[in-house]
Amino acid sequence: MNSTDPKPRADFRAGDQVVLALGTYQGSGGVFLGLREDANWANIREPDGSVQSHPVAWLAEAPANREALAP
């Protein structure tokens, strides 16, 4: 893992920039809105403005430079 790789965390706060570190949409970013009733899931505002739910275990803090995620 290098310094631009997403770092898994579990202490996100509303407004944090996050990225999906695992799953089908790995590398997709968004804004953490909060946990769902099942605290293993979080609501994320996607770049298109939609709100989607993703497993918290798949989330990581977005790198300061989003271009660092480019393949």
Secondary structure, DSSP 8 states (H G I E B T S, - for coil): --TTS-EE-S---TT-EEEE-SSTTTT-EEEEEEE-SSTTEEEEE-TTS-EEEEEGGGEEE--SSGGGG--
